Amino acid sequence: MRVLIPSSLRSYTRSTWVEANGTTLGGVLADLERQYPGIRFRMIDEQDRMRANMRFFVNGAATFDLALPLRAADELCIVQALSGG
């Protein structure tokens, strides 16, 4: 599946778009970790929850479910929320 990587994580992938495999969102993130060690921890915390500053969109729809079933033809966009003041 095609995965859009936010600019803040491109130091891991060296690319805007990458390919990853998995039957669930969690599985795709695990495959990204296999390919790019350390990237998953930037998105998922120690309690296996999505970090507050990360958003995941599958085919344009936001999801908060790591168990969400995915197909190879789906597109995952990972977005990092901006904050500051």
N, CA, C and O atoms as a CHARMM CRD file, in Angstrom:
* protein
*
  340
    1    1 MET  N      0.82600  -1.16600   0.00000 PROA 1      0.00000
    2    1 MET  CA     0.00000   0.00000   0.00000 PROA 1      0.00000
    3    1 MET  C      0.87200   1.23000   0.00000 PROA 1      0.00000
    4    1 MET  O      1.99500   1.21800   0.50300 PROA 1      0.00000
    5    2 ARG  N      0.35600   2.26500  -0.55500 PROA 2      0.00000
    6    2 ARG  CA     1.07900   3.53300  -0.64700 PROA 2      0.00000
    7    2 ARG  C      0.85900   4.32400   0.65000 PROA 2      0.00000
    8    2 ARG  O     -0.27000   4.45500   1.12100 PROA 2      0.00000
    9    3 VAL  N      1.95100   4.84700   1.22000 PROA 3      0.00000
   10    3 VAL  CA     1.89100   5.56100   2.50000 PROA 3      0.00000
   11    3 VAL  C      2.57600   6.91700   2.34600 PROA 3      0.00000
   12    3 VAL  O      3.73000   7.00000   1.92600 PROA 3      0.00000
   13    4 LEU  N      1.84700   7.97500   2.69100 PROA 4      0.00000
   14    4 LEU  CA     2.39900   9.33300   2.69800 PROA 4      0.00000
   15    4 LEU  C      3.06400   9.57500   4.04800 PROA 4      0.00000
   16    4 LEU  O      2.44200   9.41000   5.09700 PROA 4      0.00000
   17    5 ILE  N      4.31700   9.96400   4.01200 PROA 5      0.00000
   18    5 ILE  CA     5.10200  10.20300   5.22400 PROA 5      0.00000
   19    5 ILE  C      5.19500  11.71000   5.46200 PROA 5      0.00000
   20    5 ILE  O      5.56500  12.45300   4.55400 PROA 5      0.00000
   21    6 PRO  N      4.86200  12.17500   6.67800 PROA 6      0.00000
   22    6 PRO  CA     4.97100  13.61400   6.94300 PROA 6      0.00000
   23    6 PRO  C      6.44000  14.05800   6.94500 PROA 6      0.00000
   24    6 PRO  O      7.34300  13.25600   7.18400 PROA 6      0.00000
   25    7 SER  N      6.65700  15.31900   6.68200 PROA 7      0.00000
   26    7 SER  CA     8.03000  15.82900   6.57600 PROA 7      0.00000
   27    7 SER  C      8.84500  15.57400   7.84200 PROA 7      0.00000
   28    7 SER  O     10.05600  15.36600   7.76600 PROA 7      0.00000
   29    8 SER  N      8.19400  15.58900   9.00000 PROA 8      0.00000
   30    8 SER  CA     8.92800  15.37700  10.25100 PROA 8      0.00000
   31    8 SER  C      9.48800  13.96200  10.39000 PROA 8      0.00000
   32    8 SER  O     10.38200  13.73800  11.20600 PROA 8      0.00000
   33    9 LEU  N      8.98100  13.00100   9.61200 PROA 9      0.00000
   34    9 LEU  CA     9.45800  11.61500   9.68900 PROA 9      0.00000
   35    9 LEU  C     10.25600  11.19200   8.46400 PROA 9      0.00000
   36    9 LEU  O     10.67500  10.03900   8.36800 PROA 9      0.00000
   37   10 ARG  N     10.46700  12.09200   7.54600 PROA 10     0.00000
   38   10 ARG  CA    11.18000  11.73400   6.31700 PROA 10     0.00000
   39   10 ARG  C     12.66700  11.48100   6.53800 PROA 10     0.00000
   40   10 ARG  O     13.34000  10.94200   5.65900 PROA 10     0.00000
   41   11 SER  N     13.18300  11.86100   7.69700 PROA 11     0.00000
   42   11 SER  CA    14.57800  11.52000   7.99000 PROA 11     0.00000
   43   11 SER  C     14.73400   9.99700   8.10200 PROA 11     0.00000
   44   11 SER  O     15.83500   9.47300   7.93000 PROA 11     0.00000
   45   12 TYR  N     13.64100   9.29300   8.38800 PROA 12     0.00000
   46   12 TYR  CA    13.66300   7.82400   8.44800 PROA 12     0.00000
   47   12 TYR  C     13.57900   7.21900   7.05200 PROA 12     0.00000
   48   12 TYR  O     14.31700   6.28800   6.72600 PROA 12     0.00000
   49   13 THR  N     12.67600   7.75200   6.22700 PROA 13     0.00000
   50   13 THR  CA    12.37600   7.12700   4.93800 PROA 13     0.00000
   51   13 THR  C     13.13300   7.72900   3.76300 PROA 13     0.00000
   52   13 THR  O     13.33200   7.06200   2.74800 PROA 13     0.00000
   53   14 ARG  N     13.55600   8.97700   3.88900 PROA 14     0.00000
   54   14 ARG  CA    14.20400   9.70900   2.79200 PROA 14     0.00000
   55   14 ARG  C     13.28600   9.83600   1.57400 PROA 14     0.00000
   56   14 ARG  O     13.75200  10.04900   0.45400 PROA 14     0.00000
   57   15 SER  N     11.96400   9.70200   1.80700 PROA 15     0.00000
   58   15 SER  CA    11.00900   9.75000   0.70600 PROA 15     0.00000
   59   15 SER  C      9.65200  10.22900   1.21900 PROA 15     0.00000
   60   15 SER  O      9.28200   9.96400   2.36300 PROA 15     0.00000
   61   16 THR  N      8.92200  10.93100   0.36800 PROA 16     0.00000
   62   16 THR  CA     7.58000  11.40300   0.71400 PROA 16     0.00000
   63   16 THR  C      6.58100  10.25700   0.71400 PROA 16     0.00000
   64   16 THR  O      5.74000  10.16600   1.60900 PROA 16     0.00000
   65   17 TRP  N      6.66600   9.38400  -0.27800 PROA 17     0.00000
   66   17 TRP  CA     5.78100   8.22500  -0.39900 PROA 17     0.00000
   67   17 TRP  C      6.60300   6.95400  -0.28800 PROA 17     0.00000
   68   17 TRP  O      7.68000   6.84700  -0.87600 PROA 17     0.00000
   69   18 VAL  N      6.08500   5.98000   0.47600 PROA 18     0.00000
   70   18 VAL  CA     6.72500   4.67200   0.59000 PROA 18     0.00000
   71   18 VAL  C      5.66400   3.59200   0.41600 PROA 18     0.00000
   72   18 VAL  O      4.46600   3.87800   0.42700 PROA 18     0.00000
   73   19 GLU  N      6.10400   2.37100   0.25800 PROA 19     0.00000
   74   19 GLU  CA     5.21900   1.21400   0.17800 PROA 19     0.00000
   75   19 GLU  C      5.33700   0.42100   1.46900 PROA 19     0.00000
   76   19 GLU  O      6.43100   0.24900   2.00500 PROA 19     0.00000
   77   20 ALA  N      4.19600  -0.06500   1.96600 PROA 20     0.00000
   78   20 ALA  CA     4.19000  -0.90000   3.16800 PROA 20     0.00000
   79   20 ALA  C      3.08600  -1.93800   3.03100 PROA 20     0.00000
   80   20 ALA  O      2.12400  -1.74500   2.28700 PROA 20     0.00000
   81   21 ASN  N      3.23300  -3.03600   3.75400 PROA 21     0.00000
   82   21 ASN  CA     2.25700  -4.13000   3.72200 PROA 21     0.00000
   83   21 ASN  C      1.64800  -4.32300   5.09800 PROA 21     0.00000
   84   21 ASN  O      2.25500  -3.98800   6.11500 PROA 21     0.00000
   85   22 GLY  N      0.45000  -4.86400   5.11400 PROA 22     0.00000
   86   22 GLY  CA    -0.23400  -5.18400   6.35800 PROA 22     0.00000
   87   22 GLY  C     -1.71700  -5.28700   6.11900 PROA 22     0.00000
   88   22 GLY  O     -2.25600  -4.65000   5.21500 PROA 22     0.00000
   89   23 THR  N     -2.37900  -6.09100   6.93000 PROA 23     0.00000
   90   23 THR  CA    -3.82600  -6.26100   6.78000 PROA 23     0.00000
   91   23 THR  C     -4.61300  -5.34400   7.71000 PROA 23     0.00000
   92   23 THR  O     -5.83500  -5.24300   7.60200 PROA 23     0.00000
   93   24 THR  N     -3.90800  -4.67500   8.62700 PROA 24     0.00000
   94   24 THR  CA    -4.52900  -3.69300   9.51900 PROA 24     0.00000
   95   24 THR  C     -3.62800  -2.46400   9.57400 PROA 24     0.00000
   96   24 THR  O     -2.48000  -2.50600   9.13300 PROA 24     0.00000
   97   25 LEU  N     -4.15500  -1.37400  10.11600 PROA 25     0.00000
   98   25 LEU  CA    -3.33400  -0.17700  10.27800 PROA 25     0.00000
   99   25 LEU  C     -2.12400  -0.49100  11.15500 PROA 25     0.00000
  100   25 LEU  O     -1.00900  -0.07300  10.84200 PROA 25     0.00000
  101   26 GLY  N     -2.33100  -1.21400  12.23700 PROA 26     0.00000
  102   26 GLY  CA    -1.21600  -1.59900  13.10100 PROA 26     0.00000
  103   26 GLY  C     -0.18800  -2.43700  12.36400 PROA 26     0.00000
  104   26 GLY  O      1.01400  -2.28500  12.58600 PROA 26     0.00000
  105   27 GLY  N     -0.65100  -3.32000  11.49000 PROA 27     0.00000
  106   27 GLY  CA     0.25100  -4.15200  10.69900 PROA 27     0.00000
  107   27 GLY  C      1.08800  -3.33100   9.72400 PROA 27     0.00000
  108   27 GLY  O      2.27300  -3.60200   9.53000 PROA 27     0.00000
  109   28 VAL  N      0.47000  -2.33500   9.12000 PROA 28     0.00000
  110   28 VAL  CA     1.20600  -1.45600   8.20300 PROA 28     0.00000
  111   28 VAL  C      2.26400  -0.67500   8.97500 PROA 28     0.00000
  112   28 VAL  O      3.39000  -0.52100   8.50300 PROA 28     0.00000
  113   29 LEU  N      1.90500  -0.18300  10.16000 PROA 29     0.00000
  114   29 LEU  CA     2.88600   0.55700  10.96900 PROA 29     0.00000
  115   29 LEU  C      4.02600  -0.35800  11.40800 PROA 29     0.00000
  116   29 LEU  O      5.17500   0.07600  11.49100 PROA 29     0.00000
  117   30 ALA  N      3.71100  -1.62300  11.69000 PROA 30     0.00000
  118   30 ALA  CA     4.76200  -2.58600  12.04600 PROA 30     0.00000
  119   30 ALA  C      5.69400  -2.82600  10.85400 PROA 30     0.00000
  120   30 ALA  O      6.90400  -2.96500  11.03100 PROA 30     0.00000
  121   31 ASP  N      5.13200  -2.87400   9.64000 PROA 31     0.00000
  122   31 ASP  CA     5.96300  -3.04600   8.45500 PROA 31     0.00000
  123   31 ASP  C      6.84000  -1.81800   8.21900 PROA 31     0.00000
  124   31 ASP  O      7.99800  -1.94400   7.81900 PROA 31     0.00000
  125   32 LEU  N      6.28700  -0.63700   8.46600 PROA 32     0.00000
  126   32 LEU  CA     7.10400   0.57500   8.36200 PROA 32     0.00000
  127   32 LEU  C      8.27300   0.51300   9.35100 PROA 32     0.00000
  128   32 LEU  O      9.39300   0.90400   9.02400 PROA 32     0.00000
  129   33 GLU  N      7.99900   0.02100  10.55700 PROA 33     0.00000
  130   33 GLU  CA     9.05500  -0.10900  11.57000 PROA 33     0.00000
  131   33 GLU  C     10.12100  -1.09900  11.10400 PROA 33     0.00000
  132   33 GLU  O     11.31300  -0.87500  11.31500 PROA 33     0.00000
  133   34 ARG  N      9.69800  -2.18200  10.47700 PROA 34     0.00000
  134   34 ARG  CA    10.65500  -3.17100   9.96500 PROA 34     0.00000
  135   34 ARG  C     11.56500  -2.54000   8.90900 PROA 34     0.00000
  136   34 ARG  O     12.77000  -2.79100   8.88300 PROA 34     0.00000
  137   35 GLN  N     10.97700  -1.72700   8.05000 PROA 35     0.00000
  138   35 GLN  CA    11.74700  -1.10300   6.97500 PROA 35     0.00000
  139   35 GLN  C     12.56400   0.09900   7.45300 PROA 35     0.00000
  140   35 GLN  O     13.66900   0.34300   6.96900 PROA 35     0.00000
  141   36 TYR  N     12.00600   0.84600   8.40900 PROA 36     0.00000
  142   36 TYR  CA    12.61300   2.10400   8.87300 PROA 36     0.00000
  143   36 TYR  C     12.63900   2.10100  10.40800 PROA 36     0.00000
  144   36 TYR  O     11.80300   2.74600  11.04100 PROA 36     0.00000
  145   37 PRO  N     13.58800   1.38400  10.99900 PROA 37     0.00000
  146   37 PRO  CA    13.62800   1.24400  12.45800 PROA 37     0.00000
  147   37 PRO  C     13.54500   2.58600  13.19700 PROA 37     0.00000
  148   37 PRO  O     14.25400   3.53900  12.87600 PROA 37     0.00000
  149   38 GLY  N     12.66000   2.62800  14.19200 PROA 38     0.00000
  150   38 GLY  CA    12.47700   3.81100  15.01800 PROA 38     0.00000
  151   38 GLY  C     11.29200   4.66900  14.62900 PROA 38     0.00000
  152   38 GLY  O     10.87200   5.51800  15.41600 PROA 38     0.00000
  153   39 ILE  N     10.73900   4.47800  13.44200 PROA 39     0.00000
  154   39 ILE  CA     9.66900   5.35700  12.96400 PROA 39     0.00000
  155   39 ILE  C      8.35300   5.14200  13.73800 PROA 39     0.00000
  156   39 ILE  O      7.62400   6.09900  13.99900 PROA 39     0.00000
  157   40 ARG  N      8.05600   3.89700  14.09900 PROA 40     0.00000
  158   40 ARG  CA     6.77300   3.61600  14.76400 PROA 40     0.00000
  159   40 ARG  C      6.67100   4.34700  16.10300 PROA 40     0.00000
  160   40 ARG  O      5.61000   4.87000  16.44400 PROA 40     0.00000
  161   41 PHE  N      7.75800   4.38600  16.85300 PROA 41     0.00000
  162   41 PHE  CA     7.73200   5.03600  18.16800 PROA 41     0.00000
  163   41 PHE  C      7.38600   6.51600  18.06500 PROA 41     0.00000
  164   41 PHE  O      6.86400   7.09000  19.02100 PROA 41     0.00000
  165   42 ARG  N      7.66000   7.13200  16.94800 PROA 42     0.00000
  166   42 ARG  CA     7.30100   8.54000  16.75100 PROA 42     0.00000
  167   42 ARG  C      5.80000   8.71600  16.54600 PROA 42     0.00000
  168   42 ARG  O      5.28200   9.82400  16.68700 PROA 42     0.00000
  169   43 MET  N      5.08800   7.61700  16.20900 PROA 43     0.00000
  170   43 MET  CA     3.65000   7.67600  15.94200 PROA 43     0.00000
  171   43 MET  C      2.80400   7.00100  17.01800 PROA 43     0.00000
  172   43 MET  O      1.67300   7.41600  17.27200 PROA 43     0.00000
  173   44 ILE  N      3.35000   5.96500  17.64800 PROA 44     0.00000
  174   44 ILE  CA     2.62700   5.14100  18.61700 PROA 44     0.00000
  175   44 ILE  C      3.40600   5.13100  19.92900 PROA 44     0.00000
  176   44 ILE  O      4.62300   4.94500  19.93300 PROA 44     0.00000
  177   45 ASP  N      2.69500   5.33400  21.05200 PROA 45     0.00000
  178   45 ASP  CA     3.38900   5.43000  22.34600 PROA 45     0.00000
  179   45 ASP  C      3.61300   4.05600  22.98300 PROA 45     0.00000
  180   45 ASP  O      3.29900   3.02500  22.39000 PROA 45     0.00000
  181   46 GLU  N      4.16000   4.06200  24.19900 PROA 46     0.00000
  182   46 GLU  CA     4.50100   2.83600  24.91200 PROA 46     0.00000
  183   46 GLU  C      3.29400   1.99500  25.27900 PROA 46     0.00000
  184   46 GLU  O      3.42700   0.79100  25.50400 PROA 46     0.00000
  185   47 GLN  N      2.11200   2.61000  25.34500 PROA 47     0.00000
  186   47 GLN  CA     0.86900   1.89600  25.65800 PROA 47     0.00000
  187   47 GLN  C      0.14200   1.44500  24.39400 PROA 47     0.00000
  188   47 GLN  O     -1.02600   1.06100  24.45000 PROA 47     0.00000
  189   48 ASP  N      0.83400   1.48900  23.25400 PROA 48     0.00000
  190   48 ASP  CA     0.29400   1.09800  21.95200 PROA 48     0.00000
  191   48 ASP  C     -0.90000   1.95900  21.54100 PROA 48     0.00000
  192   48 ASP  O     -1.86200   1.47000  20.95000 PROA 48     0.00000
  193   49 ARG  N     -0.81600   3.25900  21.86900 PROA 49     0.00000
  194   49 ARG  CA    -1.84600   4.22700  21.48200 PROA 49     0.00000
  195   49 ARG  C     -1.23200   5.23200  20.52800 PROA 49     0.00000
  196   49 ARG  O     -0.03800   5.52800  20.58700 PROA 49     0.00000
  197   50 MET  N     -2.07500   5.75000  19.64900 PROA 50     0.00000
  198   50 MET  CA    -1.61800   6.78100  18.72200 PROA 50     0.00000
  199   50 MET  C     -1.22900   8.02800  19.50400 PROA 50     0.00000
  200   50 MET  O     -1.94800   8.45500  20.40800 PROA 50     0.00000
  201   51 ARG  N     -0.10600   8.59700  19.15400 PROA 51     0.00000
  202   51 ARG  CA     0.32300   9.83300  19.81400 PROA 51     0.00000
  203   51 ARG  C     -0.65000  10.95500  19.45900 PROA 51     0.00000
  204   51 ARG  O     -1.20000  10.98100  18.35800 PROA 51     0.00000
  205   52 ALA  N     -0.85900  11.87200  20.38400 PROA 52     0.00000
  206   52 ALA  CA    -1.84800  12.94500  20.22400 PROA 52     0.00000
  207   52 ALA  C     -1.57500  13.84400  19.02900 PROA 52     0.00000
  208   52 ALA  O     -2.50000  14.42600  18.46300 PROA 52     0.00000
  209   53 ASN  N     -0.31400  13.95900  18.64200 PROA 53     0.00000
  210   53 ASN  CA     0.03200  14.86200  17.53700 PROA 53     0.00000
  211   53 ASN  C      0.02900  14.18100  16.17000 PROA 53     0.00000
  212   53 ASN  O      0.36300  14.81100  15.16700 PROA 53     0.00000
  213   54 MET  N     -0.34400  12.89600  16.12000 PROA 54     0.00000
  214   54 MET  CA    -0.35400  12.16600  14.84800 PROA 54     0.00000
  215   54 MET  C     -1.79000  11.85800  14.42600 PROA 54     0.00000
  216   54 MET  O     -2.64400  11.54600  15.25700 PROA 54     0.00000
  217   55 ARG  N     -2.03700  11.95100  13.12000 PROA 55     0.00000
  218   55 ARG  CA    -3.34400  11.61300  12.55500 PROA 55     0.00000
  219   55 ARG  C     -3.11300  10.65400  11.39600 PROA 55     0.00000
  220   55 ARG  O     -2.12900  10.75800  10.66400 PROA 55     0.00000
  221   56 PHE  N     -4.03900   9.72400  11.24900 PROA 56     0.00000
  222   56 PHE  CA    -3.97200   8.72000  10.19900 PROA 56     0.00000
  223   56 PHE  C     -5.24100   8.79100   9.36600 PROA 56     0.00000
  224   56 PHE  O     -6.35000   8.80600   9.90100 PROA 56     0.00000
  225   57 PHE  N     -5.06900   8.83400   8.05600 PROA 57     0.00000
  226   57 PHE  CA    -6.18200   8.91300   7.12500 PROA 57     0.00000
  227   57 PHE  C     -6.05500   7.76900   6.12200 PROA 57     0.00000
  228   57 PHE  O     -5.03800   7.63800   5.44100 PROA 57     0.00000
  229   58 VAL  N     -7.09100   6.94900   6.04000 PROA 58     0.00000
  230   58 VAL  CA    -7.12600   5.85200   5.07900 PROA 58     0.00000
  231   58 VAL  C     -8.12100   6.23000   3.99800 PROA 58     0.00000
  232   58 VAL  O     -9.31300   6.39000   4.26000 PROA 58     0.00000
  233   59 ASN  N     -7.62300   6.36800   2.78800 PROA 59     0.00000
  234   59 ASN  CA    -8.46000   6.78900   1.65500 PROA 59     0.00000
  235   59 ASN  C     -9.21600   8.07600   1.97000 PROA 59     0.00000
  236   59 ASN  O    -10.36200   8.25000   1.55600 PROA 59     0.00000
  237   60 GLY  N     -8.56600   8.97400   2.70500 PROA 60     0.00000
  238   60 GLY  CA    -9.13000  10.27800   3.01800 PROA 60     0.00000
  239   60 GLY  C     -9.97000  10.33400   4.27400 PROA 60     0.00000
  240   60 GLY  O    -10.37500  11.42400   4.67900 PROA 60     0.00000
  241   61 ALA  N    -10.25000   9.20900   4.90900 PROA 61     0.00000
  242   61 ALA  CA   -11.07800   9.17700   6.12500 PROA 61     0.00000
  243   61 ALA  C    -10.19600   8.99500   7.35600 PROA 61     0.00000
  244   61 ALA  O     -9.35900   8.09400   7.40100 PROA 61     0.00000
  245   62 ALA  N    -10.38900   9.85400   8.35400 PROA 62     0.00000
  246   62 ALA  CA    -9.60500   9.76800   9.58600 PROA 62     0.00000
  247   62 ALA  C     -9.94300   8.47800  10.33300 PROA 62     0.00000
  248   62 ALA  O    -11.09300   8.03800  10.35300 PROA 62     0.00000
  249   63 THR  N     -8.92200   7.88300  10.94300 PROA 63     0.00000
  250   63 THR  CA    -9.14200   6.70100  11.76000 PROA 63     0.00000
  251   63 THR  C     -8.28600   6.78900  13.02000 PROA 63     0.00000
  252   63 THR  O     -7.21100   7.38700  13.03000 PROA 63     0.00000
  253   64 PHE  N     -8.80200   6.17000  14.08300 PROA 64     0.00000
  254   64 PHE  CA    -8.08900   6.11100  15.36300 PROA 64     0.00000
  255   64 PHE  C     -7.97200   4.66300  15.82900 PROA 64     0.00000
  256   64 PHE  O     -7.70600   4.39900  17.00200 PROA 64     0.00000
  257   65 ASP  N     -8.17400   3.72600  14.89800 PROA 65     0.00000
  258   65 ASP  CA    -8.25700   2.30300  15.21400 PROA 65     0.00000
  259   65 ASP  C     -7.09700   1.54900  14.57800 PROA 65     0.00000
  260   65 ASP  O     -7.05600   1.38800  13.35900 PROA 65     0.00000
  261   66 LEU  N     -6.15300   1.08600  15.39900 PROA 66     0.00000
  262   66 LEU  CA    -5.01600   0.33100  14.88000 PROA 66     0.00000
  263   66 LEU  C     -5.43900  -1.02000  14.30700 PROA 66     0.00000
  264   66 LEU  O     -4.69800  -1.62000  13.52800 PROA 66     0.00000
  265   67 ALA  N     -6.63300  -1.50400  14.68800 PROA 67     0.00000
  266   67 ALA  CA    -7.13200  -2.78700  14.18800 PROA 67     0.00000
  267   67 ALA  C     -7.94500  -2.63700  12.90100 PROA 67     0.00000
  268   67 ALA  O     -8.49700  -3.61900  12.40400 PROA 67     0.00000
  269   68 LEU  N     -8.02700  -1.42500  12.35700 PROA 68     0.00000
  270   68 LEU  CA    -8.78800  -1.18500  11.13900 PROA 68     0.00000
  271   68 LEU  C     -8.26200  -2.05800  10.00500 PROA 68     0.00000
  272   68 LEU  O     -7.07700  -1.99600   9.67800 PROA 68     0.00000
  273   69 PRO  N     -9.13500  -2.87500   9.39900 PROA 69     0.00000
  274   69 PRO  CA    -8.69200  -3.70300   8.26900 PROA 69     0.00000
  275   69 PRO  C     -8.33500  -2.83100   7.06400 PROA 69     0.00000
  276   69 PRO  O     -9.02800  -1.86100   6.75900 PROA 69     0.00000
  277   70 LEU  N     -7.24900  -3.19100   6.39000 PROA 70     0.00000
  278   70 LEU  CA    -6.80700  -2.46200   5.20400 PROA 70     0.00000
  279   70 LEU  C     -6.62400  -3.42400   4.04800 PROA 70     0.00000
  280   70 LEU  O     -6.41400  -4.62200   4.23900 PROA 70     0.00000
  281   71 ARG  N     -6.70800  -2.87500   2.83700 PROA 71     0.00000
  282   71 ARG  CA    -6.45900  -3.62800   1.61000 PROA 71     0.00000
  283   71 ARG  C     -5.20900  -3.06600   0.94100 PROA 71     0.00000
  284   71 ARG  O     -4.82000  -1.92500   1.19200 PROA 71     0.00000
  285   72 ALA  N     -4.59600  -3.86300   0.10400 PROA 72     0.00000
  286   72 ALA  CA    -3.36800  -3.44200  -0.57200 PROA 72     0.00000
  287   72 ALA  C     -3.58700  -2.20300  -1.43200 PROA 72     0.00000
  288   72 ALA  O     -2.65500  -1.42800  -1.64500 PROA 72     0.00000
  289   73 ALA  N     -4.81500  -2.00500  -1.93200 PROA 73     0.00000
  290   73 ALA  CA    -5.11400  -0.85900  -2.80200 PROA 73     0.00000
  291   73 ALA  C     -5.40800   0.42600  -2.02400 PROA 73     0.00000
  292   73 ALA  O     -5.55600   1.48800  -2.62900 PROA 73     0.00000
  293   74 ASP  N     -5.49400   0.34500  -0.69400 PROA 74     0.00000
  294   74 ASP  CA    -5.77100   1.53800   0.11500 PROA 74     0.00000
  295   74 ASP  C     -4.57200   2.48000   0.10800 PROA 74     0.00000
  296   74 ASP  O     -3.45200   2.09500  -0.23000 PROA 74     0.00000
  297   75 GLU  N     -4.84200   3.72500   0.49200 PROA 75     0.00000
  298   75 GLU  CA    -3.78200   4.72700   0.62000 PROA 75     0.00000
  299   75 GLU  C     -3.81600   5.26900   2.04800 PROA 75     0.00000
  300   75 GLU  O     -4.86300   5.70300   2.52700 PROA 75     0.00000
  301   76 LEU  N     -2.68800   5.24400   2.71000 PROA 76     0.00000
  302   76 LEU  CA    -2.56800   5.74200   4.08400 PROA 76     0.00000
  303   76 LEU  C     -1.79500   7.04600   4.06900 PROA 76     0.00000
  304   76 LEU  O     -0.68900   7.11500   3.53400 PROA 76     0.00000
  305   77 CYS  N     -2.38000   8.08200   4.66000 PROA 77     0.00000
  306   77 CYS  CA    -1.69300   9.36000   4.82400 PROA 77     0.00000
  307   77 CYS  C     -1.46400   9.57600   6.31200 PROA 77     0.00000
  308   77 CYS  O     -2.40700   9.58100   7.10300 PROA 77     0.00000
  309   78 ILE  N     -0.21600   9.75300   6.67600 PROA 78     0.00000
  310   78 ILE  CA     0.15900  10.03600   8.05500 PROA 78     0.00000
  311   78 ILE  C      0.43600  11.52700   8.13300 PROA 78     0.00000
  312   78 ILE  O      1.23300  12.06800   7.36700 PROA 78     0.00000
  313   79 VAL  N     -0.23600  12.18200   9.07200 PROA 79     0.00000
  314   79 VAL  CA    -0.14000  13.63000   9.19500 PROA 79     0.00000
  315   79 VAL  C      0.24500  13.96900  10.62500 PROA 79     0.00000
  316   79 VAL  O     -0.31500  13.41200  11.57000 PROA 79     0.00000
  317   80 GLN  N      1.19100  14.87000  10.78700 PROA 80     0.00000
  318   80 GLN  CA     1.56400  15.33700  12.12000 PROA 80     0.00000
  319   80 GLN  C      0.93500  16.69800  12.34300 PROA 80     0.00000
  320   80 GLN  O      1.13000  17.62200  11.55300 PROA 80     0.00000
  321   81 ALA  N      0.17900  16.81500  13.42700 PROA 81     0.00000
  322   81 ALA  CA    -0.44800  18.09000  13.77400 PROA 81     0.00000
  323   81 ALA  C      0.61900  19.07900  14.20600 PROA 81     0.00000
  324   81 ALA  O      1.60100  18.71100  14.85100 PROA 81     0.00000
  325   82 LEU  N      0.42100  20.31400  13.85100 PROA 82     0.00000
  326   82 LEU  CA     1.33400  21.38600  14.26000 PROA 82     0.00000
  327   82 LEU  C      0.80500  22.04200  15.51700 PROA 82     0.00000
  328   82 LEU  O     -0.40600  22.17100  15.69800 PROA 82     0.00000
  329   83 SER  N      1.69700  22.44800  16.37000 PROA 83     0.00000
  330   83 SER  CA     1.29300  23.14700  17.58400 PROA 83     0.00000
  331   83 SER  C      2.35600  24.19300  17.91400 PROA 83     0.00000
  332   83 SER  O      3.44300  24.21700  17.33500 PROA 83     0.00000
  333   84 GLY  N      2.01800  25.01400  18.82000 PROA 84     0.00000
  334   84 GLY  CA     2.95700  26.05100  19.22800 PROA 84     0.00000
  335   84 GLY  C      2.20800  27.29100  19.64600 PROA 84     0.00000
  336   84 GLY  O      0.97900  27.30500  19.70600 PROA 84     0.00000
  337   85 GLY  N      2.93200  28.28800  19.92300 PROA 85     0.00000
  338   85 GLY  CA     2.24400  29.48300  20.36400 PROA 85     0.00000
  339   85 GLY  C      3.17900  30.65900  20.42500 PROA 85     0.00000
  340   85 GLY  O      2.76300  31.76100  20.78100 PROA 85     0.00000
